[in-house]
Amino acid sequence: MIVWHFVSALGALNVTAPLALCIAAWLLGAGSWRPAFQWCLLFSAALALAAASQMAFIGWGLGIESLQFTGFSGHATRAAAVFPVALFLLFETTGTTLRRVMVLAGAILAVCVAVARVKVGAHTPSEAVAGCVLGLATAGLFISRARAFRDNSPQPLFVGLLAALVMLPAIGTVNSHHLLTVAALKLSGHDHGFSRRDWRPISKT
């Protein structure tokens, strides 16, 4: 179970947000302004959709009861979006086969994060799968539109940050669900949220 908690934490904001920013910085440093803008737009859109889906259930009870779906898993969405793209950039100058293998490795890691979210009881299978698909679609769309960059050599800062990110889950994670709950309750004007357990409002403690 400890392993699943560690893998789950790889999708936390304190890991994926710095990595997403690092990807944007890498692109800007290479003079690829348009890809950098596209990446920021795609990643932000995926996060916004995942957050909105969760807030819709917390604040208004909008979900799919038959699938126990209360929103896209944010961890799975973020992991699936950033890991394949980061590895794609790191191996952009290598052979096509190796680059594809590394992108696939990033996707597999993201799938592991999605599985971990179910294993630790944070999400149902439908929520984890939906989040993973959303993130992989984001990464795939960006990679499919990416072109050769002016400066493709791996920069020490980028590589160093990737290595440092492996240690971040041990430091602690940002409670993004709590932040979404607070925002949803304020927007809905309710003093209680909806629970997946019984699919009806419960009193806020």
VEXVO-437422 format. One record per residue: residue number from 1; residue in one letter; x, y, z of N, C-alpha, C in turn. Coordinates in Angstrom, 3 decimals, m for minus. Layout:
! VEXVO-437422
<NUM "A" <X Y Z> <X Y Z> <X Y Z>>,
...
! end
This chain:
! VEXVO-437422
<1 "M" <0.824 m1.206 0.000> <0.000 0.000 0.000> <0.858 1.256 0.000>>,
<2 "I" <2.024 1.199 0.649> <2.925 2.352 0.679> <3.366 2.706 m0.741>>,
<3 "V" <3.617 1.684 m1.544> <4.042 1.914 m2.929> <2.948 2.635 m3.702>>,
<4 "W" <1.700 2.215 m3.514> <0.588 2.847 m4.227> <0.423 4.301 m3.812>>,
<5 "H" <0.644 4.602 m2.538> <0.556 5.987 m2.090> <1.648 6.842 m2.743>>,
<6 "F" <2.840 6.278 m2.873> <3.939 7.008 m3.510> <3.624 7.257 m4.979>>,
<7 "V" <3.149 6.223 m5.673> <2.818 6.368 m7.093> <1.684 7.365 m7.265>>,
<8 "S" <0.696 7.301 m6.390> <m0.424 8.242 m6.443> <0.061 9.679 m6.312>>,
<9 "A" <1.035 9.880 m5.423> <1.548 11.230 m5.169> <2.287 11.809 m6.368>>,
<10 "L" <2.677 10.975 m7.315> <3.349 11.484 m8.510> <2.424 12.355 m9.355>>,
<11 "G" <1.124 12.224 m9.139> <0.177 13.047 m9.887> <m0.256 14.292 m9.143>>,
<12 "A" <0.319 14.518 m7.962> <m0.060 15.671 m7.145> <0.417 16.974 m7.777>>,
<13 "L" <m0.174 18.072 m7.328> <0.167 19.381 m7.866> <1.629 19.748 m7.630>>,
<14 "N" <2.174 19.328 m6.481> <3.551 19.706 m6.186> <4.564 18.988 m7.068>>,
<15 "V" <4.113 18.004 m7.830> <4.966 17.333 m8.801> <4.638 17.790 m10.215>>,
<16 "T" <3.372 17.711 m10.578> <2.983 17.956 m11.967> <2.977 19.434 m12.362>>,
<17 "A" <2.633 20.321 m11.431> <2.612 21.749 m11.775> <4.016 22.272 m12.091>>,
<18 "P" <5.039 21.984 m11.249> <6.390 22.424 m11.610> <6.879 21.798 m12.916>>,
<19 "L" <6.509 20.544 m13.142> <6.940 19.882 m14.364> <6.278 20.523 m15.587>>,
<20 "A" <5.004 20.878 m15.456> <4.296 21.547 m16.553> <4.930 22.900 m16.859>>,
<21 "L" <5.292 23.634 m15.807> <5.964 24.920 m15.990> <7.339 24.740 m16.614>>,
<22 "C" <8.006 23.663 m16.219> <9.325 23.367 m16.762> <9.236 23.070 m18.254>>,
<23 "I" <8.186 22.379 m18.661> <7.979 22.085 m20.079> <7.798 23.389 m20.856>>,
<24 "A" <7.000 24.297 m20.295> <6.793 25.590 m20.948> <8.103 26.366 m21.038>>,
<25 "A" <8.900 26.330 m19.953> <10.183 27.034 m19.941> <11.138 26.440 m20.971>>,
<26 "W" <11.131 25.113 m21.083> <11.973 24.422 m22.069> <11.636 24.929 m23.473>>,
<27 "L" <10.347 25.006 m23.784> <9.906 25.434 m25.109> <10.262 26.891 m25.369>>,
<28 "L" <10.057 27.728 m24.370> <10.394 29.140 m24.516> <11.893 29.327 m24.688>>,
<29 "G" <12.682 28.549 m23.931> <14.129 28.630 m24.047> <14.632 28.198 m25.412>>,
<30 "A" <13.856 27.337 m26.074> <14.220 26.879 m27.412> <13.686 27.809 m28.488>>,
<31 "G" <13.035 28.896 m28.062> <12.487 29.834 m29.023> <11.204 29.350 m29.676>>,
<32 "S" <10.585 28.343 m29.086> <9.345 27.782 m29.651> <8.147 28.416 m28.949>>,
<33 "W" <7.842 29.633 m29.317> <6.787 30.381 m28.642> <5.404 29.779 m28.878>>,
<34 "R" <5.141 29.414 m30.109> <3.815 28.864 m30.414> <3.580 27.530 m29.700>>,
<35 "P" <4.526 26.564 m29.760> <4.329 25.324 m28.993> <4.177 25.577 m27.498>>,
<36 "A" <4.929 26.559 m26.965> <4.816 26.880 m25.540> <3.410 27.364 m25.216>>,
<37 "F" <2.872 28.217 m26.076> <1.508 28.713 m25.877> <0.501 27.578 m25.995>>,
<38 "Q" <0.700 26.718 m26.990> <m0.209 25.590 m27.175> <m0.188 24.663 m25.968>>,
<39 "W" <1.013 24.417 m25.433> <1.125 23.549 m24.262> <0.387 24.145 m23.065>>,
<40 "C" <0.622 25.418 m22.804> <m0.032 26.075 m21.673> <m1.551 26.056 m21.839>>,
<41 "L" <m2.010 26.282 m23.057> <m3.449 26.287 m23.318> <m4.052 24.903 m23.116>>,
<42 "L" <m3.404 23.885 m23.677> <m3.927 22.520 m23.571> <m3.913 22.028 m22.127>>,
<43 "F" <m2.801 22.238 m21.438> <m2.694 21.764 m20.060> <m3.688 22.487 m19.159>>,
<44 "S" <m3.822 23.796 m19.338> <m4.767 24.564 m18.527> <m6.203 24.127 m18.795>>,
<45 "A" <m6.512 23.847 m20.057> <m7.859 23.413 m20.410> <m8.195 22.065 m19.775>>,
<46 "A" <m7.227 21.149 m19.779> <m7.443 19.832 m19.176> <m7.668 19.964 m17.677>>,
<47 "L" <m6.848 20.786 m17.021> <m7.006 21.000 m15.583> <m8.337 21.655 m15.258>>,
<48 "A" <m8.723 22.624 m16.075> <m9.983 23.331 m15.840> <m11.171 22.384 m15.979>>,
<49 "L" <m11.126 21.504 m16.975> <m12.212 20.551 m17.180> <m12.305 19.571 m16.019>>,
<50 "A" <m11.147 19.065 m15.577> <m11.129 18.126 m14.455> <m11.657 18.801 m13.183>>,
<51 "A" <m11.205 20.018 m12.928> <m11.643 20.744 m11.735> <m13.128 21.068 m11.798>>,
<52 "A" <m13.597 21.512 m12.966> <m15.006 21.874 m13.118> <m15.915 20.668 m12.905>>,
<53 "S" <m15.481 19.496 m13.388> <m16.309 18.293 m13.235> <m16.448 17.911 m11.762>>,
<54 "Q" <m15.347 18.041 m11.010> <m15.412 17.720 m9.587> <m16.251 18.741 m8.819>>,
<55 "M" <m16.082 20.013 m9.166> <m16.845 21.062 m8.493> <m18.329 20.953 m8.795>>,
<56 "A" <m18.662 20.494 m10.012> <m20.064 20.343 m10.392> <m20.761 19.320 m9.500>>,
<57 "F" <m20.023 18.282 m9.126> <m20.628 17.282 m8.246> <m20.663 17.771 m6.804>>,
<58 "I" <m19.551 18.305 m6.339> <m19.484 18.761 m4.944> <m20.536 19.829 m4.656>>,
<59 "G" <m20.682 20.779 m5.561> <m21.588 21.893 m5.319> <m23.024 21.657 m5.733>>,
<60 "W" <m23.228 20.868 m6.806> <m24.583 20.706 m7.336> <m25.012 19.256 m7.507>>,
<61 "G" <m24.157 18.301 m7.204> <m24.528 16.894 m7.291> <m24.596 16.355 m8.703>>,
<62 "L" <m23.908 17.005 m9.647> <m23.941 16.567 m11.035> <m22.896 15.476 m11.266>>,
<63 "G" <m23.361 14.298 m11.604> <m22.464 13.177 m11.834> <m23.222 12.048 m12.499>>,
<64 "I" <m22.587 10.902 m12.616> <m23.230 9.721 m13.215> <m23.265 8.637 m12.153>>,
<65 "E" <m24.408 8.491 m11.508> <m24.515 7.577 m10.375> <m24.264 6.133 m10.769>>,
<66 "S" <m24.746 5.737 m11.950> <m24.597 4.343 m12.363> <m23.133 3.946 m12.526>>,
<67 "L" <m22.273 4.929 m12.810> <m20.834 4.670 m12.962> <m20.041 5.113 m11.747>>,
<68 "Q" <m20.748 5.656 m10.745> <m20.074 6.230 m9.579> <m19.025 7.251 m10.029>>,
<69 "F" <m19.443 8.091 m10.985> <m18.550 9.095 m11.551> <m18.907 10.462 m11.001>>,
<70 "T" <m17.953 11.058 m10.277> <m18.178 12.387 m9.709> <m17.221 13.426 m10.280>>,
<71 "G" <m16.459 13.042 m11.291> <m15.543 13.988 m11.916> <m14.236 13.316 m12.323>>,
<72 "F" <m13.538 13.939 m13.260> <m12.247 13.426 m13.708> <m11.237 13.459 m12.562>>,
<73 "S" <m10.462 12.407 m12.428> <m9.391 12.400 m11.439> <m8.335 13.423 m11.831>>,
<74 "G" <m8.094 14.401 m10.967> <m7.101 15.426 m11.265> <m5.697 14.865 m11.324>>,
<75 "H" <m5.371 13.960 m10.383> <m4.045 13.341 m10.371> <m3.778 12.598 m11.682>>,
<76 "A" <m4.749 11.789 m12.109> <m4.584 11.009 m13.332> <m4.490 11.921 m14.552>>,
<77 "T" <m5.289 12.976 m14.567> <m5.266 13.921 m15.688> <m3.910 14.597 m15.806>>,
<78 "R" <m3.419 15.107 m14.696> <m2.147 15.833 m14.728> <m0.981 14.915 m15.087>>,
<79 "A" <m0.945 13.732 m14.474> <0.144 12.793 m14.744> <0.167 12.381 m16.212>>,
<80 "A" <m1.000 12.079 m16.759> <m1.077 11.627 m18.145> <m0.749 12.739 m19.129>>,
<81 "A" <m0.931 13.969 m18.715> <m0.621 15.094 m19.597> <0.863 15.417 m19.605>>,
<82 "V" <1.494 15.416 m18.425> <2.871 15.916 m18.352> <3.954 14.862 m18.592>>,
<83 "F" <3.779 13.645 m18.097> <4.867 12.673 m18.203> <5.221 12.306 m19.651>>,
<84 "P" <4.248 11.997 m20.516> <4.618 11.689 m21.904> <5.268 12.876 m22.615>>,
<85 "V" <4.777 14.083 m22.346> <5.329 15.273 m23.007> <6.746 15.545 m22.525>>,
<86 "A" <6.991 15.414 m21.221> <8.334 15.644 m20.685> <9.342 14.681 m21.305>>,
<87 "L" <8.965 13.425 m21.412> <9.874 12.434 m21.988> <10.028 12.635 m23.500>>,
<88 "F" <8.984 13.098 m24.141> <9.072 13.413 m25.567> <10.110 14.503 m25.806>>,
<89 "L" <10.115 15.538 m24.976> <11.068 16.630 m25.129> <12.498 16.184 m24.812>>,
<90 "L" <12.628 15.369 m23.765> <13.962 14.899 m23.392> <14.603 14.053 m24.485>>,
<91 "F" <13.787 13.307 m25.217> <14.323 12.389 m26.234> <13.946 12.829 m27.648>>,
<92 "E" <13.675 14.137 m27.813> <13.238 14.645 m29.113> <14.289 14.486 m30.196>>,
<93 "T" <15.565 14.523 m29.806> <16.638 14.440 m30.804> <17.123 13.015 m31.052>>,
<94 "T" <16.586 12.056 m30.329> <17.016 10.664 m30.507> <16.261 10.031 m31.664>>,
<95 "G" <16.528 8.775 m31.888> <15.836 8.064 m32.949> <14.343 7.946 m32.673>>,
<96 "T" <13.595 7.758 m33.734> <12.136 7.696 m33.607> <11.691 6.572 m32.682>>,
<97 "T" <12.330 5.411 m32.794> <11.928 4.261 m31.978> <12.103 4.539 m30.497>>,
<98 "L" <13.282 5.044 m30.112> <13.535 5.334 m28.697> <12.587 6.410 m28.189>>,
<99 "R" <12.359 7.421 m29.002> <11.454 8.494 m28.587> <10.050 7.950 m28.334>>,
<100 "R" <9.581 7.077 m29.196> <8.250 6.500 m29.020> <8.192 5.608 m27.786>>,
<101 "V" <9.263 4.876 m27.546> <9.313 4.023 m26.360> <9.234 4.858 m25.087>>,
<102 "M" <9.941 5.975 m25.054> <9.946 6.821 m23.873> <8.595 7.500 m23.666>>,
<103 "V" <7.963 7.907 m24.740> <6.619 8.488 m24.623> <5.650 7.436 m24.089>>,
<104 "L" <5.801 6.207 m24.583> <4.974 5.110 m24.090> <5.241 4.860 m22.615>>,
<105 "A" <6.505 4.964 m22.202> <6.861 4.783 m20.791> <6.173 5.849 m19.935>>,
<106 "G" <6.128 7.077 m20.441> <5.433 8.139 m19.719> <3.953 7.857 m19.590>>,
<107 "A" <3.367 7.309 m20.660> <1.950 6.965 m20.625> <1.682 5.833 m19.637>>,
<108 "I" <2.585 4.854 m19.601> <2.429 3.734 m18.670> <2.528 4.220 m17.229>>,
<109 "L" <3.459 5.128 m16.973> <3.581 5.703 m15.631> <2.295 6.418 m15.244>>,
<110 "A" <1.704 7.128 m16.196> <0.452 7.827 m15.932> <m0.674 6.842 m15.613>>,
<111 "V" <m0.702 5.726 m16.333> <m1.708 4.694 m16.062> <m1.515 4.144 m14.650>>,
<112 "C" <m0.258 3.975 m14.248> <0.026 3.497 m12.889> <m0.500 4.482 m11.847>>,
<113 "V" <m0.372 5.782 m12.123> <m0.905 6.790 m11.208> <m2.422 6.658 m11.114>>,
<114 "A" <m3.074 6.435 m12.254> <m4.528 6.272 m12.262> <m4.942 5.048 m11.447>>,
<115 "V" <m4.213 3.950 m11.625> <m4.511 2.733 m10.856> <m4.302 2.989 m9.366>>,
<116 "A" <m3.238 3.720 m9.051> <m2.927 4.020 m7.654> <m4.035 4.834 m7.000>>,
<117 "R" <m4.654 5.735 m7.761> <m5.742 6.549 m7.197> <m6.917 5.673 m6.776>>,
<118 "V" <m7.129 4.596 m7.511> <m8.191 3.646 m7.143> <m7.748 2.814 m5.948>>,
<119 "K" <m6.500 2.374 m5.967> <m5.976 1.522 m4.903> <m5.987 2.224 m3.546>>,
<120 "V" <m5.735 3.534 m3.530> <m5.704 4.261 m2.254> <m7.087 4.770 m1.861>>,
<121 "G" <m8.090 4.475 m2.683> <m9.460 4.839 m2.344> <m9.829 6.275 m2.629>>,
<122 "A" <m9.034 6.962 m3.447> <m9.318 8.366 m3.740> <m10.341 8.526 m4.862>>,
<123 "H" <m10.396 7.559 m5.777> <m11.309 7.649 m6.921> <m11.851 6.280 m7.276>>,
<124 "T" <m12.962 6.296 m7.983> <m13.519 5.063 m8.536> <m12.818 4.778 m9.865>>,
<125 "P" <m12.935 3.548 m10.372> <m12.305 3.234 m11.658> <m12.747 4.157 m12.788>>,
<126 "S" <m14.028 4.506 m12.833> <m14.511 5.372 m13.912> <m13.855 6.740 m13.861>>,
<127 "E" <m13.652 7.271 m12.684> <m13.036 8.592 m12.526> <m11.555 8.559 m12.892>>,
<128 "A" <m10.874 7.492 m12.486> <m9.448 7.364 m12.784> <m9.221 7.164 m14.281>>,
<129 "V" <m10.035 6.320 m14.905> <m9.901 6.064 m16.337> <m10.202 7.336 m17.127>>,
<130 "A" <m11.267 8.037 m16.752> <m11.639 9.261 m17.457> <m10.535 10.307 m17.355>>,
<131 "G" <m9.957 10.450 m16.169> <m8.876 11.409 m15.992> <m7.653 11.041 m16.813>>,
<132 "C" <m7.323 9.762 m16.825> <m6.159 9.298 m17.579> <m6.366 9.519 m19.075>>,
<133 "V" <m7.551 9.228 m19.564> <m7.851 9.427 m20.986> <m7.780 10.912 m21.347>>,
<134 "L" <m8.309 11.758 m20.488> <m8.262 13.202 m20.723> <m6.814 13.689 m20.797>>,
<135 "G" <m5.982 13.239 m19.849> <m4.589 13.653 m19.842> <m3.823 13.128 m21.039>>,
<136 "L" <m4.023 11.866 m21.392> <m3.323 11.285 m22.535> <m3.750 11.959 m23.836>>,
<137 "A" <m5.021 12.330 m23.925> <m5.494 13.046 m25.109> <m4.810 14.405 m25.215>>,
<138 "T" <m4.615 15.051 m24.071> <m3.924 16.343 m24.038> <m2.485 16.193 m24.508>>,
<139 "A" <m1.781 15.201 m23.943> <m0.397 14.959 m24.332> <m0.298 14.564 m25.805>>,
<140 "G" <m1.187 13.690 m26.246> <m1.157 13.235 m27.632> <m1.394 14.361 m28.614>>,
<141 "L" <m2.333 15.249 m28.278> <m2.627 16.366 m29.165> <m1.428 17.297 m29.273>>,
<142 "F" <m0.769 17.545 m28.129> <0.405 18.416 m28.175> <1.533 17.780 m28.974>>,
<143 "I" <1.840 16.513 m28.697> <2.946 15.834 m29.372> <2.698 15.740 m30.876>>,
<144 "S" <1.449 15.500 m31.251> <1.137 15.362 m32.673> <1.340 16.670 m33.435>>,
<145 "R" <1.262 17.796 m32.720> <1.422 19.098 m33.352> <2.832 19.675 m33.171>>,
<146 "A" <3.662 18.986 m32.390> <4.999 19.507 m32.089> <5.907 19.403 m33.313>>,
<147 "R" <6.778 20.365 m33.441> <7.747 20.370 m34.530> <9.152 20.464 m33.939>>,
<148 "A" <10.157 20.353 m34.783> <11.542 20.441 m34.317> <11.787 21.824 m33.717>>,
<149 "F" <12.543 21.869 m32.625> <12.829 23.130 m31.948> <14.218 23.624 m32.342>>,
<150 "R" <14.418 24.913 m32.205> <15.702 25.499 m32.583> <16.831 24.959 m31.721>>,
<151 "D" <16.574 24.778 m30.443> <17.601 24.264 m29.527> <17.048 23.017 m28.867>>,
<152 "N" <17.508 21.865 m29.326> <16.956 20.604 m28.830> <17.799 19.946 m27.750>>,
<153 "S" <18.956 20.515 m27.417> <19.834 19.866 m26.448> <19.247 19.960 m25.050>>,
<154 "P" <19.230 18.846 m24.308> <18.703 18.875 m22.942> <19.470 19.871 m22.084>>,
<155 "Q" <18.756 20.757 m21.420> <19.379 21.747 m20.561> <19.520 21.177 m19.155>>,
<156 "P" <20.661 21.395 m18.502> <20.917 20.837 m17.166> <19.817 21.165 m16.170>>,
<157 "L" <19.259 22.386 m16.240> <18.216 22.778 m15.298> <16.985 21.897 m15.456>>,
<158 "F" <16.637 21.613 m16.701> <15.462 20.794 m16.978> <15.673 19.366 m16.476>>,
<159 "V" <16.814 18.785 m16.809> <17.118 17.415 m16.391> <17.189 17.331 m14.871>>,
<160 "G" <17.803 18.339 m14.248> <17.908 18.353 m12.789> <16.562 18.434 m12.120>>,
<161 "L" <15.657 19.221 m12.697> <14.321 19.341 m12.112> <13.567 18.024 m12.228>>,
<162 "L" <13.729 17.341 m13.351> <13.074 16.039 m13.513> <13.527 15.072 m12.418>>,
<163 "A" <14.817 15.082 m12.116> <15.340 14.193 m11.081> <14.815 14.598 m9.710>>,
<164 "A" <14.744 15.898 m9.461> <14.273 16.389 m8.158> <12.810 16.063 m7.936>>,
<165 "L" <12.026 16.041 m9.006> <10.596 15.786 m8.877> <10.299 14.405 m8.300>>,
<166 "V" <11.207 13.468 m8.503> <11.010 12.120 m7.985> <10.934 12.132 m6.459>>,
<167 "M" <11.602 13.082 m5.829> <11.652 13.148 m4.378> <10.505 13.961 m3.776>>,
<168 "L" <9.811 14.717 m4.582> <8.789 15.615 m4.048> <7.632 14.903 m3.342>>,
<169 "P" <7.167 13.731 m3.821> <6.062 13.077 m3.113> <6.360 12.809 m1.653>>,
<170 "A" <7.622 12.652 m1.291> <7.975 12.383 0.097> <7.838 13.630 0.966>>,
<171 "I" <7.822 14.805 0.334> <7.734 16.059 1.079> <6.302 16.340 1.530>>,
<172 "G" <5.367 15.962 0.718> <3.964 16.244 1.042> <3.235 16.707 m0.203>>,
<173 "T" <1.919 16.618 m0.183> <1.130 16.975 m1.343> <0.146 18.086 m1.015>>,
<174 "V" <m0.263 18.801 m2.065> <m1.259 19.848 m1.912> <m2.641 19.204 m1.921>>,
<175 "N" <m3.479 19.566 m0.956> <m4.823 19.001 m0.879> <m5.730 19.733 m1.854>>,
<176 "S" <m5.619 19.360 m3.130> <m6.382 20.039 m4.170> <m7.872 19.801 m4.017>>,
<177 "H" <m8.258 18.616 m3.517> <m9.683 18.320 m3.353> <m10.317 19.268 m2.335>>,
<178 "H" <m9.580 19.579 m1.277> <m10.108 20.513 m0.274> <m10.316 21.888 m0.889>>,
<179 "L" <m9.361 22.316 m1.713> <m9.479 23.625 m2.352> <m10.689 23.668 m3.289>>,
<180 "L" <m10.905 22.575 m4.039> <m12.048 22.515 m4.942> <m13.358 22.499 m4.166>>,
<181 "T" <m13.358 21.810 m3.021> <m14.564 21.755 m2.194> <m14.935 23.134 m1.684>>,
<182 "V" <m13.958 23.869 m1.182> <m14.204 25.221 m0.683> <m14.742 26.117 m1.798>>,
<183 "A" <m14.125 26.027 m2.984> <m14.555 26.849 m4.112> <m15.962 26.480 m4.563>>,
<184 "A" <m16.253 25.179 m4.621> <m17.571 24.725 m5.069> <m18.671 25.169 m4.117>>,
<185 "L" <m18.414 25.089 m2.823> <m19.417 25.496 m1.841> <m19.669 27.009 m1.908>>,
<186 "K" <m18.628 27.770 m2.148> <m18.800 29.225 m2.251> <m19.590 29.589 m3.499>>,
<187 "L" <m19.272 28.935 m4.609> <m19.960 29.233 m5.856> <m21.415 28.785 m5.834>>,
<188 "S" <m21.677 27.623 m5.225> <m23.042 27.099 m5.185> <m23.889 27.773 m4.112>>,
<189 "G" <m23.221 28.388 m3.153> <m23.947 29.031 m2.076> <m24.475 28.058 m1.041>>,
<190 "H" <m24.010 26.815 m1.095> <m24.450 25.795 m0.146> <m23.467 25.693 1.018>>,
<191 "D" <m23.964 25.201 2.125> <m23.070 24.969 3.263> <m22.769 23.488 3.424>>,
<192 "H" <m23.128 22.702 2.414> <m22.835 21.273 2.428> <m22.503 20.820 1.012>>,
<193 "G" <m21.773 19.744 0.911> <m21.429 19.202 m0.390> <m22.085 17.861 m0.628>>,
<194 "F" <m21.947 17.342 m1.851> <m22.511 16.041 m2.182> <m21.475 14.950 m1.959>>,
<195 "S" <m21.950 13.788 m1.532> <m21.073 12.668 m1.226> <m21.294 11.531 m2.212>>,
<196 "R" <m20.213 10.909 m2.654> <m20.324 9.739 m3.515> <m20.935 8.565 m2.771>>,
<197 "R" <m20.752 8.546 m1.454> <m21.193 7.396 m0.664> <m22.694 7.148 m0.793>>,
<198 "D" <m23.464 8.198 m0.700> <m24.924 8.001 m0.751> <m25.591 8.883 m1.800>>,
<199 "W" <m24.773 9.661 m2.547> <m25.278 10.454 m3.647> <m26.335 11.473 m3.205>>,
<200 "R" <m26.163 12.024 m2.007> <m27.054 13.064 m1.552> <m26.262 13.998 m0.640>>,
<201 "P" <m26.779 15.212 m0.418> <m26.033 16.177 0.397> <m25.770 15.645 1.808>>,
<202 "I" <m24.597 15.969 2.320> <m24.274 15.629 3.697> <m23.839 16.895 4.391>>,
<203 "S" <m24.028 16.966 5.670> <m23.657 18.161 6.428> <m22.150 18.309 6.438>>,
<204 "K" <m21.710 19.551 6.327> <m20.277 19.834 6.361> <m19.807 19.833 7.810>>,
<205 "T" <m18.692 19.154 8.062> <m18.186 19.100 9.423> <m17.097 20.138 9.607>>,
! end
